[in-house]
């Protein structure tokens, strides 16, 4: 299941990027910053919004927006695409419900192996003791 966030729900802002790019870095704003409002989203229901809020709590700002940025590429359109892809991947992963862990008991054979190993280890250590 892959979530596609419509372009109408995404806001873009751009800033000067750091890193490689030579003079281009100093002249153009190539860093893409994507803002997506969780509360105003029409593609998620109430339960899904709450799941996204809990899983992405460290990425949500005071305006209930998920903020993602990209500055790896030297061009603004490429950074814009990367940022949107990263946002969609984050939301998709946040919406996945993990399976409940069922606790299991150790098998009889594993218990016997453990006890046997402890006996061997005990014999090795007792053999190291100085005879009195």
C-alpha positions, 0 to 999 in steps of 0.5 A: 500500500503506497499513499499518494499525497495530492499536490493540492495538499502540499506546500513548497518553499525553497532556500539556499542549499549548502554543499556542492554546486559552485557559484550556483549554490550562492545564486539559486535557492535549490533546497526544497522544503515540503509542508504537508498538513496532517489535520487538513488532509482529505486522503486520510481518515481520523484514525489514520491521521492519529497514527501518522501524528504518533509515528511522525511526532518528531517531524510534526511542527506546531502547525500540525505539518509534516516538514521534509526537505531535500538539498542533495541535488543541484537543481530545484525540480530534482530536490522537489521530487525527492522531497515529495517522494520522501514525504510519501514514503514516510507517511506510507511507513507510518500508516503500516500497522505492525503485527502483534508479537506472540510470545513463545516459550523455549523448546524442550531441546533448547532447554536441554542444550542450555543446561548441557552447555552450563555443565560443560562450562562448570567443568572447565572452570572447576578444572582451572581451580588450584588443587588444595 
